Amino acid sequence: MYCEHDYVLKAPGVEEILGECGYMGMRFSPENEKTLREALEDARRQEAPRGLPFLNLLAGWDPRREEYCLVVKNMYDPRNLLETLYERLIMEKDEDPGPLVDAYLGVIEERENVSLAEARENLKTLAAQMRKVLDLYGDGEYSEQELIRLDETLAKAYFEPLRELLEGLIVEIAGN
Protein backbone atom coordinates (compact mmCIF):
# COMPACT_ATOMS: atom_id res chain seq x y z
CA MET A 1 0.00 0.00 0.00
CA TYR A 2 2.89 2.37 0.70
CA CYS A 3 6.63 2.42 0.17
CA GLU A 4 9.76 4.25 1.20
CA HIS A 5 8.82 7.28 -0.91
CA ASP A 6 5.61 8.02 0.97
CA TYR A 7 4.54 9.81 4.14
CA VAL A 8 2.26 7.64 6.28
CA LEU A 9 -0.25 8.83 8.86
CA LYS A 10 -1.96 6.30 11.12
CA ALA A 11 -4.64 6.74 13.76
CA PRO A 12 -7.55 4.79 15.26
CA GLY A 13 -10.14 7.30 14.08
CA VAL A 14 -10.96 9.46 11.08
CA GLU A 15 -10.94 12.63 13.21
CA GLU A 16 -7.41 11.90 14.39
CA ILE A 17 -6.25 11.41 10.79
CA LEU A 18 -7.83 14.72 9.78
CA GLY A 19 -6.23 16.37 12.82
CA GLU A 20 -2.82 15.08 11.72
CA CYS A 21 -3.47 16.45 8.24
CA GLY A 22 -4.28 19.85 9.74
CA TYR A 23 -1.14 19.71 11.88
CA MET A 24 0.88 19.08 8.71
CA GLY A 25 -0.76 22.08 7.02
CA MET A 26 -2.91 20.01 4.69
CA ARG A 27 -6.21 21.81 4.17
CA PHE A 28 -9.17 20.37 2.30
CA SER A 29 -12.22 21.99 0.83
CA PRO A 30 -15.43 20.76 2.47
CA GLU A 31 -16.11 18.62 -0.60
CA ASN A 32 -12.63 17.05 -0.55
CA GLU A 33 -12.81 16.46 3.21
CA LYS A 34 -16.12 14.65 2.72
CA THR A 35 -14.56 12.54 -0.05
CA LEU A 36 -11.57 11.75 2.18
CA ARG A 37 -13.83 10.72 5.07
CA GLU A 38 -15.81 8.46 2.75
CA ALA A 39 -12.63 6.94 1.31
CA LEU A 40 -11.30 6.14 4.80
CA GLU A 41 -14.60 4.54 5.82
CA ASP A 42 -14.77 2.59 2.53
CA ALA A 43 -11.23 1.35 3.06
CA ARG A 44 -12.24 0.10 6.50
CA ARG A 45 -15.41 -1.62 5.31
CA GLN A 46 -13.74 -3.23 2.31
CA GLU A 47 -10.34 -3.74 3.98
CA ALA A 48 -8.78 -2.46 0.77
CA PRO A 49 -6.98 0.80 0.01
CA ARG A 50 -8.81 3.51 -1.83
CA GLY A 51 -6.89 5.95 -3.99
CA LEU A 52 -7.59 9.65 -4.14
CA PRO A 53 -5.24 10.65 -6.98
CA PHE A 54 -6.61 14.19 -7.24
CA LEU A 55 -5.39 14.73 -3.65
CA ASN A 56 -2.23 12.61 -4.07
CA LEU A 57 -3.50 10.39 -1.23
CA LEU A 58 -4.24 6.76 -0.56
CA ALA A 59 -6.73 5.87 2.20
CA GLY A 60 -6.46 2.53 3.94
CA TRP A 61 -7.31 0.43 6.95
CA ASP A 62 -4.99 -1.85 8.91
CA PRO A 63 -7.19 -4.60 10.40
CA ARG A 64 -4.36 -6.04 12.53
CA ARG A 65 -3.79 -2.78 14.35
CA GLU A 66 -7.33 -1.50 13.86
CA GLU A 67 -6.29 1.88 12.58
CA TYR A 68 -6.75 4.08 9.56
CA CYS A 69 -3.84 4.86 7.26
CA LEU A 70 -3.48 7.87 5.06
CA VAL A 71 -0.59 7.79 2.63
CA VAL A 72 0.69 10.98 1.07
CA LYS A 73 2.38 9.79 -2.08
CA ASN A 74 5.93 10.96 -2.80
CA MET A 75 6.35 13.15 0.29
CA TYR A 76 9.74 13.05 1.97
CA ASP A 77 10.17 13.27 5.73
CA PRO A 78 13.08 11.31 7.25
CA ARG A 79 11.48 11.04 10.69
CA ASN A 80 8.32 9.55 9.21
CA LEU A 81 10.36 7.20 7.03
CA LEU A 82 12.24 5.89 10.07
CA GLU A 83 9.05 5.50 12.10
CA THR A 84 7.47 3.59 9.23
CA LEU A 85 10.58 1.45 8.84
CA TYR A 86 10.49 0.59 12.55
CA GLU A 87 6.86 -0.42 12.35
CA ARG A 88 7.44 -2.56 9.28
CA LEU A 89 10.47 -4.24 10.84
CA ILE A 90 8.54 -5.32 13.91
CA MET A 91 5.17 -6.01 12.27
CA GLU A 92 5.83 -7.51 8.84
CA LYS A 93 6.91 -11.08 9.59
CA ASP A 94 6.91 -12.19 5.95
CA GLU A 95 9.02 -9.31 4.66
CA ASP A 96 12.80 -9.71 4.48
CA PRO A 97 14.26 -6.95 6.67
CA GLY A 98 17.42 -6.51 4.56
CA PRO A 99 15.82 -5.05 1.44
CA LEU A 100 13.42 -3.08 3.61
CA VAL A 101 16.28 -1.40 5.49
CA ASP A 102 18.14 -0.80 2.20
CA ALA A 103 15.11 0.82 0.60
CA TYR A 104 14.24 3.18 3.44
CA LEU A 105 17.80 4.18 4.36
CA GLY A 106 18.65 4.47 0.66
CA VAL A 107 16.05 7.21 0.22
CA ILE A 108 17.44 9.09 3.22
CA GLU A 109 21.04 8.70 2.07
CA GLU A 110 20.15 10.04 -1.34
CA ARG A 111 18.06 12.96 -0.11
CA GLU A 112 20.38 13.95 2.76
CA ASN A 113 23.63 13.12 0.94
CA VAL A 114 24.94 11.05 3.88
CA SER A 115 26.25 7.54 4.32
CA LEU A 116 24.36 5.36 6.78
CA ALA A 117 26.33 2.18 6.01
CA GLU A 118 27.14 1.30 9.62
CA ALA A 119 23.58 1.88 10.81
CA ARG A 120 22.29 -0.08 7.81
CA GLU A 121 24.33 -3.16 8.77
CA ASN A 122 23.43 -2.86 12.45
CA LEU A 123 19.73 -2.60 11.62
CA LYS A 124 19.85 -5.55 9.24
CA THR A 125 21.65 -7.74 11.77
CA LEU A 126 19.38 -6.83 14.67
CA ALA A 127 16.21 -7.17 12.58
CA ALA A 128 17.30 -10.56 11.20
CA GLN A 129 18.03 -11.84 14.72
CA MET A 130 14.68 -10.54 15.90
CA ARG A 131 12.86 -12.29 13.07
CA LYS A 132 14.52 -15.60 13.93
CA VAL A 133 13.48 -15.29 17.57
CA LEU A 134 9.94 -14.27 16.61
CA ASP A 135 9.72 -17.28 14.30
CA LEU A 136 10.77 -19.57 17.15
CA TYR A 137 8.10 -18.25 19.50
CA GLY A 138 5.45 -17.21 16.99
CA ASP A 139 3.28 -20.31 16.84
CA GLY A 140 3.43 -21.43 20.45
CA GLU A 141 0.59 -21.23 22.90
CA TYR A 142 1.41 -19.23 25.99
CA SER A 143 -0.33 -18.16 29.15
CA GLU A 144 -1.00 -14.47 29.64
CA GLN A 145 1.88 -14.27 32.12
CA GLU A 146 4.26 -15.99 29.68
CA LEU A 147 3.21 -13.60 26.93
CA ILE A 148 3.92 -10.62 29.16
CA ARG A 149 7.40 -11.94 29.99
CA LEU A 150 8.07 -12.73 26.34
CA ASP A 151 6.94 -9.26 25.28
CA GLU A 152 9.20 -7.64 27.90
CA THR A 153 12.14 -9.76 26.80
CA LEU A 154 11.60 -8.95 23.12
CA ALA A 155 11.25 -5.27 23.91
CA LYS A 156 14.55 -5.16 25.79
CA ALA A 157 16.44 -7.35 23.34
CA TYR A 158 15.10 -6.05 20.02
CA PHE A 159 12.36 -3.42 19.95
CA GLU A 160 14.13 -0.87 22.16
CA PRO A 161 17.55 -1.30 20.48
CA LEU A 162 15.92 -0.94 17.04
CA ARG A 163 14.16 2.23 18.16
CA GLU A 164 17.40 3.59 19.65
CA LEU A 165 19.28 2.95 16.40
CA LEU A 166 16.60 4.73 14.39
CA GLU A 167 16.42 7.65 16.82
CA GLY A 168 20.20 7.94 16.55
CA LEU A 169 19.79 8.27 12.80
CA ILE A 170 17.35 11.13 13.27
CA VAL A 171 19.94 12.94 15.39
CA GLU A 172 22.66 12.20 12.83
CA ILE A 173 20.52 13.49 9.97
CA ALA A 174 19.60 16.63 11.91
CA GLY A 175 23.31 17.27 12.51
CA ASN A 176 24.04 17.40 8.77
Summary of the structure (lengths in Angstrom):
residues: 176
radius of gyration: 17.8
end to end distance: 30.9
largest distance: 50.5
contacts: 487
relative contact order: 0.12
helix: 64%
strand: 11%
